Amino acid sequence: MGKKRDIKQIEAVARLFHMDEIQRRDFGDFIESEKLEGNQGTLNPKGDFTFEELKQKAKEFLGYDDA
């Protein structure tokens, strides 16, 4: 998956969860740190996240109890 598509999916999830611009940027940083820490997604060998995985990560990022 290209970098552009990654960003578009992160932005789509951020909109879905009504994140403001600062939260969206922080969410992107959170996703990158998750990948660096070995908490990778299943989309491809690079560890990119599927859209469903990004939604779950957004819940974790925002501190939702049902994450």
Buried (B, 14 or more C-beta within 10 A) or exposed (E): BEEEEBEEBBBEBBEEBEBEEEBBEBBBEBBEEBBEEEBBBEBEEEBBBBEEBBBBBBBEBBEEEEE
